[in-house]
Amino acid sequence: MPSPDRTRTRREETLAQLRELFLAEGFASFNIGDLAERLRCSRTTLYAVAPSKEQIVVAAVRSFFKAAADRIEARVAASGDPARQLAVYLEAVAAELQPASAAFLADVAAFGPANEVYQENTRYAAERVQSLVTEGVRAGVLRPIHASFVGAAVAEVMNSIQRGAIQSATGFDAAQAYRHLADLVLAGLTTAPVDEHAVTGTSVRYGVADGVATIELDRPESSNALDLPMARALGDAVEAAAADPGVRCVLLLGRGRNFCAGGDVTAMHGAADRAGYVLELARTAHRAVLALAGLEVPVVAAVQGAAAGAGLALTLVADVVLAGESATFLTAYAQAGLTPDCGTSWLLPQVVGLRRALALTLTDRRLTAGEAADWGLVTDVHPDEELAESARQAAARIAAGPFPALGRTRRLLRDAPARSLADQLGIEAATIAEAAASAAAGARLDAFVNGKRE
């Protein structure tokens, strides 16, 4: 007879498989036989989760929202900044809903017990928004407002997102809708723009000029390896750029000979609780990666010397990567006896393909700048002495380009792998219509048409 621990483990593994299947395809069309076949397990294994298909669905849906809530709260706790915690909360909700297909959300809305789980989480989210508003007002970073009203208003929008009303009206999927909700709420509540010098004096330099937010890693003596203070500062800088309506492009730089050598293994080795320290460092760095991935503006990275581990991940989440001739790219995890973090296991196969990603991670192969360009990791290679200026020029060109069209283009391409073609076509139609209504599009279309006529 299996031990209680093994039974619990098997149940959790089955729940995880069910969550993944339901998020991708919904659950209404499956019966128990279908589920057993898809999961390659017995009906007994499924009934160990719950005694009926309906209860299995509720258990999986509840498990999804519980795990998502835990991750969201971890991101809020990692922020530690009352001025950003409300935005972090709503942005984290958007990130957690990203894998949820239209079929899953429709099935949740149509199935009463699952919908009640969703409504429970919506009520909790409204209360959480209310508490974050109250804390922000108390700290003086949000303007005084009736927090209960904000919570109730956010709950109504959340319900509209879940019913599909927002998508019908705008074409936005749930994750996009939450991003726009975050923008709307923060624009109305913040007392002043985020101080662009908020991270000055830390291991990250931050500044904004002519629409370009420059984020420079500044621990050259440690090859810009990420320790906890630097990871926090990087997340702060990215979130400052996200909150600034004048930013149209983000430029990532690394000061000194190396772009970023990954996580600070010296700090890991010296930690009294190594596992606890590495977990905290990974989660803190992941906040920065998620913020970069969620930006509504393009990201340019300039890489000289080593881009390893977390440093490689930062290049993967950038949209345009310029490399100096000295640049090298490697995962570096295997040589430290560690596994990938910072989204490398998710991002790297998308950029170079699964086989090449496995080769890099399993053998710790080091790519030169030229090889990285051949593999698609790098956009262009430049002489080291010209790299920084070339990157600044590239960022300036993007910042001077059509806004918000370039940022929307970034989102379309970045978010596409999580959608079906049909869903993507719907989002494309809504997005191009939104872009066509912008002043920038009007001016450019006028110039294009007049030029053609001439």
C-alpha positions as CSV (number, residue, x, y, z in Angstrom):
1,M,0.0,0.0,0.0
2,P,1.4,3.4,-0.9
3,S,2.6,5.6,2.0
4,P,0.5,8.7,2.9
5,D,3.4,10.9,1.7
6,R,3.5,9.1,-1.7
7,T,-0.3,9.4,-2.0
8,R,-0.2,13.1,-1.3
9,T,2.7,13.6,-3.8
10,R,0.8,11.7,-6.5
11,R,-2.3,13.7,-5.9
12,E,-0.4,17.0,-6.2
13,E,1.3,15.8,-9.4
14,T,-2.1,14.9,-10.8
15,L,-3.5,18.2,-9.8
16,A,-0.6,20.0,-11.5
17,Q,-1.3,18.0,-14.7
18,L,-5.0,18.8,-14.6
19,R,-4.3,22.5,-14.0
20,E,-2.0,22.6,-17.1
21,L,-4.5,20.8,-19.3
22,F,-7.5,22.9,-18.1
23,L,-5.7,26.2,-18.5
24,A,-4.8,25.3,-22.1
25,E,-8.0,23.7,-23.2
26,G,-10.8,24.3,-20.7
27,F,-12.5,21.4,-18.9
28,A,-16.2,21.2,-20.1
29,S,-15.5,18.9,-23.0
30,F,-13.7,16.2,-21.0
31,N,-15.1,13.3,-19.2
32,I,-13.2,11.1,-16.7
33,G,-12.2,8.7,-19.5
34,D,-10.8,11.5,-21.6
35,L,-8.9,12.9,-18.6
36,A,-7.4,9.5,-17.8
37,E,-6.3,9.1,-21.4
38,R,-4.8,12.6,-21.7
39,L,-2.9,12.3,-18.4
40,R,-2.0,8.7,-19.1
41,C,-3.2,7.6,-15.7
42,S,-6.0,5.4,-14.2
43,R,-9.4,6.6,-13.2
44,T,-8.4,5.6,-9.7
45,T,-5.6,8.2,-9.8
46,L,-8.1,10.8,-10.8
47,Y,-10.6,9.8,-8.2
48,A,-7.8,10.2,-5.6
49,V,-8.1,14.0,-6.4
50,A,-11.8,14.1,-5.8
51,P,-14.8,11.6,-6.1
52,S,-16.4,13.1,-9.3
53,K,-15.4,14.9,-12.4
54,E,-17.2,18.1,-11.2
55,Q,-15.3,18.0,-7.9
56,I,-12.0,17.3,-9.7
57,V,-12.6,20.4,-11.8
58,V,-13.3,22.5,-8.6
59,A,-10.2,21.1,-7.0
60,A,-8.0,21.9,-10.0
61,V,-9.5,25.4,-10.4
62,R,-9.1,26.1,-6.6
63,S,-5.5,24.8,-6.8
64,F,-4.7,27.1,-9.7
65,F,-6.0,30.2,-7.9
66,K,-4.4,29.3,-4.6
67,A,-1.0,28.8,-6.2
68,A,-1.4,32.0,-8.2
69,A,-2.4,34.0,-5.0
70,D,0.7,32.7,-3.2
71,R,3.0,33.8,-6.0
72,I,1.2,37.2,-6.3
73,E,1.6,37.8,-2.5
74,A,5.3,36.8,-2.7
75,R,5.9,39.5,-5.4
76,V,4.1,42.1,-3.4
77,A,6.1,41.2,-0.3
78,A,9.4,41.3,-2.4
79,S,8.5,44.8,-3.6
80,G,8.5,46.4,-0.1
81,D,7.7,49.8,-1.6
82,P,4.2,51.1,-0.8
83,A,4.3,53.3,-3.9
84,R,4.6,50.3,-6.1
85,Q,2.8,47.5,-4.3
86,L,-0.6,48.2,-5.7
87,A,0.8,48.1,-9.3
88,V,2.9,45.0,-8.5
89,Y,-0.2,43.3,-7.2
90,L,-2.3,44.0,-10.3
91,E,0.6,43.3,-12.7
92,A,1.2,40.0,-10.9
93,V,-2.5,39.1,-11.4
94,A,-2.0,39.8,-15.1
95,A,1.1,37.6,-15.2
96,E,-0.7,34.7,-13.4
97,L,-3.7,34.9,-15.8
98,Q,-1.4,34.8,-18.9
99,P,-1.5,31.0,-19.3
100,A,-5.4,30.9,-18.9
101,S,-7.0,30.3,-22.3
102,A,-10.3,31.8,-23.4
103,A,-11.7,28.3,-23.2
104,F,-10.7,27.9,-19.6
105,L,-12.2,31.3,-18.6
106,A,-15.4,30.6,-20.5
107,D,-15.8,27.2,-18.8
108,V,-15.2,28.7,-15.4
109,A,-17.9,31.3,-16.1
110,A,-20.3,28.7,-17.2
111,F,-19.8,26.1,-14.4
112,G,-21.3,27.4,-11.2
113,P,-19.0,25.7,-8.6
114,A,-15.9,26.8,-10.5
115,N,-17.3,30.3,-11.0
116,E,-17.9,30.5,-7.2
117,V,-14.1,29.8,-6.7
118,Y,-13.4,32.6,-9.2
119,Q,-15.8,34.9,-7.4
120,E,-14.2,34.1,-4.0
121,N,-10.8,35.1,-5.5
122,T,-12.3,38.3,-7.0
123,R,-13.7,39.3,-3.6
124,Y,-10.4,38.6,-2.0
125,A,-8.6,40.6,-4.7
126,A,-11.0,43.6,-4.2
127,E,-10.3,43.5,-0.4
128,R,-6.5,43.2,-1.1
129,V,-6.6,46.2,-3.5
130,Q,-8.5,48.1,-0.8
131,S,-5.9,47.3,1.8
132,L,-3.0,48.2,-0.5
133,V,-4.7,51.6,-1.3
134,T,-5.2,52.2,2.4
135,E,-1.5,51.4,3.1
136,G,-0.4,53.6,0.2
137,V,-2.5,56.6,1.4
138,R,-1.2,56.1,5.0
139,A,2.4,56.1,3.6
140,G,1.7,59.3,1.7
141,V,2.5,57.8,-1.7
142,L,-1.1,57.6,-2.9
143,R,-3.5,60.5,-2.8
144,P,-6.4,60.3,-0.2
145,I,-9.4,58.4,-1.7
146,H,-12.1,56.2,-0.5
147,A,-10.3,52.8,-0.5
148,S,-13.6,50.8,-0.4
149,F,-14.8,52.5,-3.5
150,V,-11.5,51.6,-5.4
151,G,-11.8,48.0,-4.2
152,A,-15.5,47.8,-5.4
153,A,-14.6,49.4,-8.7
154,V,-11.7,47.1,-9.3
155,A,-14.0,44.1,-8.4
156,E,-16.5,45.2,-11.0
157,V,-13.8,45.4,-13.7
158,M,-12.5,42.0,-12.6
159,N,-16.0,40.5,-13.0
160,S,-16.3,42.1,-16.4
161,I,-13.0,40.6,-17.4
162,Q,-14.1,37.2,-16.3
163,R,-17.5,37.4,-18.1
164,G,-15.7,38.3,-21.3
165,A,-17.3,41.7,-21.5
166,I,-13.9,43.5,-21.6
167,Q,-12.6,41.3,-24.3
168,S,-15.8,41.8,-26.4
169,A,-15.4,45.6,-26.0
170,T,-11.7,45.9,-26.4
171,G,-10.2,42.7,-27.7
172,F,-7.9,42.5,-24.7
173,D,-7.5,39.0,-23.1
174,A,-7.6,38.8,-19.3
175,A,-3.8,39.4,-18.8
176,Q,-3.8,42.5,-21.0
177,A,-7.0,43.8,-19.3
178,Y,-5.3,43.5,-15.9
179,R,-2.3,45.4,-17.2
180,H,-4.5,48.3,-18.4
181,L,-6.4,48.2,-15.1
182,A,-3.1,48.6,-13.3
183,D,-2.2,51.6,-15.5
184,L,-5.6,53.2,-14.9
185,V,-5.7,52.7,-11.2
186,L,-2.1,53.9,-10.6
187,A,-2.5,56.9,-12.9
188,G,-5.5,58.0,-10.8
189,L,-4.0,57.4,-7.4
190,T,-0.3,58.2,-7.5
191,T,0.5,61.6,-6.0
192,A,3.5,62.3,-8.3
193,P,5.5,60.5,-10.9
194,V,8.0,57.9,-9.7
195,D,11.3,59.6,-8.9
196,E,13.6,58.6,-11.7
197,H,16.6,58.9,-9.3
198,A,15.0,56.5,-6.8
199,V,17.6,53.8,-7.4
200,T,20.6,56.2,-7.7
201,G,23.4,55.3,-5.2
202,T,22.6,51.6,-5.4
203,S,24.3,49.0,-7.5
204,V,22.0,50.0,-10.4
205,R,22.1,53.4,-12.2
206,Y,18.8,54.7,-13.6
207,G,17.9,57.8,-15.6
208,V,15.5,59.0,-18.3
209,A,16.3,61.2,-21.2
210,D,14.4,61.8,-24.5
211,G,12.1,58.9,-23.9
212,V,14.8,56.4,-23.1
213,A,15.1,54.9,-19.6
214,T,18.7,53.7,-19.1
215,I,19.2,51.0,-16.5
216,E,22.9,50.3,-15.9
217,L,24.1,47.4,-13.7
218,D,26.9,48.9,-11.6
219,R,28.9,46.3,-9.7
220,P,31.8,46.1,-12.1
221,E,34.2,44.8,-9.4
222,S,31.9,41.7,-9.2
223,S,31.2,41.5,-13.0
224,N,27.7,42.9,-12.2
225,A,26.7,39.6,-10.6
226,L,23.3,39.9,-8.9
227,D,23.2,39.9,-5.1
228,L,20.0,40.7,-3.2
229,P,20.4,44.5,-3.1
230,M,21.2,44.6,-6.8
231,A,18.3,42.4,-7.7
232,R,16.0,44.6,-5.7
233,A,17.4,47.7,-7.3
234,L,17.0,46.3,-10.8
235,G,13.3,45.5,-10.1
236,D,12.8,49.0,-8.7
237,A,14.4,50.5,-11.8
238,V,12.3,48.5,-14.3
239,E,9.1,49.3,-12.3
240,A,10.1,53.0,-12.3
241,A,10.4,52.8,-16.1
242,A,7.0,51.0,-16.4
243,A,5.3,53.7,-14.3
244,D,6.7,56.7,-16.3
245,P,4.4,57.6,-19.2
246,G,7.3,59.5,-20.8
247,V,9.4,56.3,-21.3
248,R,9.2,54.8,-24.8
249,C,12.2,52.5,-24.7
250,V,14.4,50.8,-22.0
251,L,18.2,50.5,-22.5
252,L,20.0,47.8,-20.4
253,L,23.7,48.3,-19.9
254,G,26.4,46.7,-17.7
255,R,29.2,48.8,-16.3
256,G,32.8,47.5,-16.7
257,R,34.2,44.6,-18.6
258,N,31.2,42.3,-18.2
259,F,27.5,42.8,-18.8
260,C,26.4,40.4,-16.0
261,A,28.0,37.2,-14.7
262,G,24.7,35.9,-13.3
263,G,23.9,35.4,-9.6
264,D,26.6,36.2,-7.1
265,V,27.9,32.7,-6.2
266,T,30.2,34.2,-3.6
267,A,27.2,35.5,-1.7
268,M,25.4,32.1,-2.2
269,H,28.4,30.2,-0.9
270,G,28.7,32.4,2.2
271,A,25.1,32.3,3.2
272,A,24.3,30.5,6.5
273,D,21.1,29.1,4.9
274,R,22.2,28.6,1.3
275,A,18.9,27.2,0.0
276,G,17.0,30.0,1.7
277,Y,19.3,32.7,0.4
278,V,19.2,31.3,-3.2
279,L,15.4,31.1,-3.0
280,E,15.1,34.7,-1.9
281,L,17.6,35.8,-4.6
282,A,15.8,33.9,-7.3
283,R,12.4,35.3,-6.4
284,T,13.8,38.8,-6.1
285,A,15.5,38.6,-9.5
286,H,12.3,37.0,-11.0
287,R,10.4,40.1,-10.0
288,A,12.8,42.1,-12.3
289,V,12.5,39.6,-15.1
290,L,8.7,39.7,-15.0
291,A,8.7,43.5,-14.9
292,L,11.0,43.5,-18.0
293,A,8.8,41.0,-19.8
294,G,5.7,42.9,-19.0
295,L,6.9,46.3,-20.2
296,E,4.7,48.1,-22.8
297,V,7.8,49.5,-24.5
298,P,10.7,47.8,-26.3
299,V,13.9,46.8,-24.5
300,V,17.4,47.2,-26.0
301,A,20.4,45.5,-24.3
302,A,24.1,46.1,-25.0
303,V,26.4,43.2,-24.0
304,Q,30.1,43.3,-23.5
305,G,32.1,40.5,-21.9
306,A,30.1,37.8,-20.2
307,A,26.4,37.4,-20.2
308,A,25.9,34.3,-18.0
309,G,23.1,32.8,-16.0
310,A,20.8,35.6,-15.0
311,G,22.8,37.9,-17.3
312,L,21.8,35.7,-20.2
313,A,18.2,35.8,-19.1
314,L,18.3,39.6,-19.2
315,T,19.3,39.4,-22.8
316,L,16.6,36.9,-23.6
317,V,13.9,39.2,-22.3
318,A,15.3,42.1,-24.3
319,D,14.0,42.7,-27.8
320,V,17.1,44.1,-29.5
321,V,20.4,42.8,-28.3
322,L,23.7,44.4,-29.5
323,A,26.9,42.6,-28.6
324,G,30.4,43.7,-28.5
325,E,33.1,41.6,-30.1
326,S,34.2,40.5,-26.7
327,A,30.8,39.2,-25.6
328,T,30.2,35.6,-24.6
329,F,27.0,33.9,-23.7
330,L,26.6,30.9,-21.5
331,T,24.1,29.5,-19.0
332,A,26.8,28.6,-16.3
333,Y,24.4,26.8,-14.1
334,A,25.9,23.3,-14.5
335,Q,29.4,24.4,-13.4
336,A,27.9,25.7,-10.2
337,G,25.8,22.6,-9.6
338,L,22.6,24.6,-10.0
339,T,19.5,24.7,-12.3
340,P,18.3,27.5,-14.5
341,D,16.4,30.5,-13.1
342,C,15.2,33.9,-14.2
343,G,13.1,32.4,-16.9
344,T,16.0,30.9,-18.8
345,S,14.3,27.5,-19.1
346,W,11.3,29.1,-20.6
347,L,12.9,31.9,-22.7
348,L,16.0,30.2,-24.1
349,P,14.1,27.4,-26.1
350,Q,11.9,30.1,-27.6
351,V,14.9,32.1,-28.8
352,V,17.2,29.3,-30.0
353,G,15.1,26.2,-30.1
354,L,14.9,23.2,-27.7
355,R,17.9,21.3,-29.0
356,R,20.3,24.2,-28.8
357,A,18.9,25.3,-25.4
358,L,19.6,21.8,-24.1
359,A,23.1,21.9,-25.5
360,L,23.8,25.2,-23.8
361,T,22.3,24.2,-20.4
362,L,23.6,20.6,-20.2
363,T,27.2,21.2,-21.4
364,D,27.7,24.9,-20.4
365,R,28.9,25.7,-23.9
366,R,30.1,29.2,-24.2
367,L,29.1,31.1,-27.4
368,T,31.1,33.9,-28.9
369,A,29.4,37.0,-30.1
370,G,29.5,35.7,-33.7
371,E,28.0,32.3,-32.7
372,A,25.3,34.0,-30.6
373,A,24.4,36.1,-33.7
374,D,24.2,32.9,-35.8
375,W,22.0,31.3,-33.2
376,G,19.6,34.2,-33.0
377,L,20.6,35.3,-29.5
378,V,22.1,38.6,-30.8
379,T,20.7,41.1,-33.2
380,D,24.0,42.7,-34.3
381,V,27.7,42.6,-33.3
382,H,29.8,45.8,-33.0
383,P,33.4,46.6,-32.0
384,D,33.5,47.0,-28.2
385,E,34.5,50.6,-28.4
386,E,31.4,51.4,-30.5
387,L,28.9,49.2,-28.6
388,A,27.5,51.7,-26.0
389,E,27.0,54.4,-28.6
390,S,25.4,52.0,-31.0
391,A,23.0,50.8,-28.4
392,R,22.1,54.4,-27.4
393,Q,21.4,55.2,-31.0
394,A,19.2,52.1,-31.4
395,A,17.2,53.0,-28.3
396,A,16.8,56.6,-29.4
397,R,15.5,55.4,-32.8
398,I,12.9,53.3,-31.1
399,A,11.9,56.0,-28.7
400,A,11.4,58.4,-31.6
401,G,9.3,55.8,-33.5
402,P,5.5,55.5,-33.5
403,F,4.1,55.4,-30.0
404,P,2.4,53.3,-28.7
405,A,2.6,51.1,-31.9
406,L,6.1,49.7,-31.2
407,G,5.2,48.8,-27.6
408,R,2.0,47.1,-28.7
409,T,4.0,45.2,-31.4
410,R,6.3,44.0,-28.7
411,R,3.4,42.7,-26.6
412,L,1.8,41.0,-29.6
413,L,5.0,39.1,-30.4
414,R,5.9,38.3,-26.7
415,D,2.4,37.2,-25.8
416,A,1.7,35.2,-28.9
417,P,3.1,31.8,-27.8
418,A,0.5,31.5,-25.0
419,R,-2.5,32.0,-27.5
420,S,-4.1,30.1,-30.3
421,L,-4.0,31.6,-33.8
422,A,-7.7,32.5,-33.6
423,D,-7.2,34.3,-30.3
424,Q,-4.1,36.1,-31.7
425,L,-6.0,37.3,-34.7
426,G,-8.7,38.8,-32.5
427,I,-6.0,40.6,-30.4
428,E,-4.3,41.8,-33.6
429,A,-7.5,43.2,-35.0
430,A,-8.3,45.1,-31.7
431,T,-4.7,46.3,-31.4
432,I,-4.3,47.6,-34.9
433,A,-7.6,49.5,-34.5
434,E,-6.4,51.0,-31.3
435,A,-3.1,52.0,-33.0
436,A,-5.0,53.5,-36.0
437,A,-6.9,55.8,-33.6
438,S,-3.7,57.3,-32.2
439,A,-2.3,60.7,-33.1
440,A,1.0,59.2,-34.2
441,A,-0.7,56.9,-36.6
442,G,-2.8,59.7,-38.0
443,A,0.3,61.9,-38.7
444,R,2.3,59.0,-40.2
445,L,-0.6,57.8,-42.4
446,D,-1.1,61.4,-43.6
447,A,2.6,61.6,-44.5
448,F,2.5,58.2,-46.2
449,V,-0.5,59.0,-48.3
450,N,0.7,62.5,-49.3
451,G,4.1,61.1,-50.2
452,K,2.5,58.5,-52.4
453,R,0.4,61.1,-54.1
454,E,3.5,63.2,-54.8
